[in-house]
Amino acid sequence: HNNHNFSHLSPHMIRFFLLQNRQGKTRLSKWYYVVPESEKKRIESEVHRMVVSRDKKYTNFIEYNNYKLIYRRYAGLFFTIAVDITDNELAYLETIHLFVELLDSYFSNVCELDIVFNFNKVYNILDEYMLAGEIAETSKKEILDRVRLLEKLE
């Protein structure tokens, strides 16, 4: 295990955001710091192993390396955010929940295939929501309006 040192990052910042299915395929990954490709793959498979095998009676928070993973499962998909150890877990559970609601509003009931076939749109929604690892905008309507506006410009 090589522990990364994130001391140069401001606290209260998201390190990465992963969306994975039960089989371990990463459907969306957004990294807010520089990580070599091979390292990303390793982290993604470790994170997947941890969240999938975790017993439901435990909390949705796992300490991993020197940060904290917060995850939620929706249908067959696992949404995981890595944050600073001292960050507020409940706020990030809400963050994941709002992101899922955004996807649901946009795709009218999101499923894994929506994400696979429209991953650019999903990234647009994520980017509107979280800029550079900070929660940017929390009004669902404003985010979706902006995403739709961006699509018109494409």
Phi and psi in degrees as a GROMACS rama.xvg file:
@    title "Ramachandran Plot"
@    xaxis  label "Phi"
@    yaxis  label "Psi"
@TYPE xy
-103.35  114.83  ASN-2
-80.8218  126.099  ASN-3
-76.3408  149.97  HIS-4
-104.59  113.161  ASN-5
-100.992  18.9548  PHE-6
-62.1501  -21.7651  SER-7
-77.5264  -11.6643  HIS-8
-88.0096  147.531  LEU-9
-68.7006  148.921  SER-10
-64.2816  171.029  PRO-11
56.3286  51.4829  HIS-12
-133.596  140.782  MET-13
-77.286  133.191  ILE-14
-84.9301  -48.2229  ARG-15
-156.766  162.577  PHE-16
-132.207  125.512  PHE-17
-124.724  144.018  LEU-18
-127.438  114.288  LEU-19
-129.743  150.184  GLN-20
-91.8495  175.557  ASN-21
-59.3289  -33.6065  ARG-22
-75.8737  -8.97514  GLN-23
100.075  5.14177  GLY-24
-76.2595  130.441  LYS-25
-86.2388  117.881  THR-26
-91.7982  -21.4775  ARG-27
-157.403  133.82  LEU-28
-142.916  134.565  SER-29
-131.831  122.221  LYS-30
-109.795  130.605  TRP-31
-104.989  18.5446  TYR-32
-152.821  165.984  TYR-33
-82.242  124.261  VAL-34
-135.995  131.976  VAL-35
-60.8287  146.511  PRO-36
-49.671  -46.4951  GLU-37
-63.2147  -36.4016  SER-38
-67.5596  -40.379  GLU-39
-57.4913  -47.1331  LYS-40
-58.3638  -43.6954  LYS-41
-64.7174  -46.057  ARG-42
-62.5722  -44.0435  ILE-43
-59.5542  -42.0389  GLU-44
-73.7727  -32.3005  SER-45
-66.4934  -44.3081  GLU-46
-61.0641  -46.2798  VAL-47
-58.2827  -47.1718  HIS-48
-57.1968  -42.256  ARG-49
-68.6689  -45.986  MET-50
-74.5662  -35.0366  VAL-51
-70.7995  -37.7633  VAL-52
-88.2297  -3.21112  SER-53
-73.2608  133.381  ARG-54
-67.7048  140.259  ASP-55
-60.9922  -20.6295  LYS-56
-76.5965  -9.92089  LYS-57
-89.4077  165.207  TYR-58
-69.6305  171.165  THR-59
-91.5341  25.5047  ASN-60
-122.974  132.746  PHE-61
-134.111  131.969  ILE-62
-81.3077  132.98  GLU-63
-142.342  125.386  TYR-64
48.9173  -125.396  ASN-65
-113.392  33.7989  ASN-66
-139.847  -175.567  TYR-67
-119.098  133.556  LYS-68
-98.0674  134.32  LEU-69
-123.388  124.71  ILE-70
-134.714  155.901  TYR-71
-137.861  146.012  ARG-72
-108.321  128.863  ARG-73
-124.651  120.616  TYR-74
50.2645  -126.022  ALA-75
-95.5242  15.8309  GLY-76
-114.627  140.041  LEU-77
-109.554  123.938  PHE-78
-104.763  121.096  PHE-79
-128.243  132.477  THR-80
-118.009  135.757  ILE-81
-104.201  127.561  ALA-82
-134.664  176.172  VAL-83
-60.7899  143.995  ASP-84
-54.6169  -33.1483  ILE-85
-88.0307  -3.57676  THR-86
-68.651  160.753  ASP-87
-81.0298  111.118  ASN-88
-60.9846  -42.0403  GLU-89
-64.9356  -36.6765  LEU-90
-60.5624  -38.7328  ALA-91
-76.7687  -28.4253  TYR-92
-62.274  -40.9449  LEU-93
-62.8316  -40.9637  GLU-94
-56.8451  -46.4469  THR-95
-64.4834  -43.6796  ILE-96
-60.1098  -43.9188  HIS-97
-64.0923  -38.5166  LEU-98
-62.3405  -42.5825  PHE-99
-63.1339  -41.2232  VAL-100
-62.0805  -38.3996  GLU-101
-61.1351  -46.6076  LEU-102
-62.6794  -41.7958  LEU-103
-61.4468  -43.8672  ASP-104
-65.0648  -42.3924  SER-105
-68.2317  -46.9623  TYR-106
-97.1682  8.17772  PHE-107
39.8141  82.7872  SER-108
75.4338  83.7218  ASN-109
-69.4794  142.738  VAL-110
-131.604  171.166  CYS-111
-57.5044  -37.7403  GLU-112
-64.9055  -34.6707  LEU-113
-56.3487  -42.6175  ASP-114
-69.5275  -41.0796  ILE-115
-63.3167  -45.1482  VAL-116
-85.2721  -15.4606  PHE-117
-126.652  35.2165  ASN-118
-60.5593  -27.7878  PHE-119
-62.4679  -42.4106  ASN-120
-64.8125  -40.1556  LYS-121
-62.452  -42.4501  VAL-122
-62.9819  -38.7581  TYR-123
-59.9867  -44.1269  ASN-124
-63.8357  -44.4935  ILE-125
-61.8698  -41.9692  LEU-126
-67.0733  -35.8494  ASP-127
-66.4119  -32.5695  GLU-128
-81.1574  -43.3011  TYR-129
-125.249  111.62  MET-130
-99.2211  124.545  LEU-131
49.9082  37.0075  ALA-132
83.7559  7.2026  GLY-133
-116.409  144.206  GLU-134
-68.5826  120.588  ILE-135
-92.0149  -49.2844  ALA-136
-142.429  126.98  GLU-137
-109.11  2.29292  THR-138
-85.7938  119.811  SER-139
-57.1772  -44.2599  LYS-140
-62.0257  -44.5528  LYS-141
-63.1003  -40.8614  GLU-142
-62.592  -49.0304  ILE-143
-66.6335  -37.1627  LEU-144
-59.5516  -43.3804  ASP-145
-66.3294  -40.867  ARG-146
-61.4109  -43.9031  VAL-147
-65.2721  -36.2329  ARG-148
-63.7363  -44.7545  LEU-149
-59.6672  -37.3287  LEU-150
-65.1298  -37.8716  GLU-151
-62.8755  -32.6594  LYS-152
-77.6824  -20.2911  LEU-153
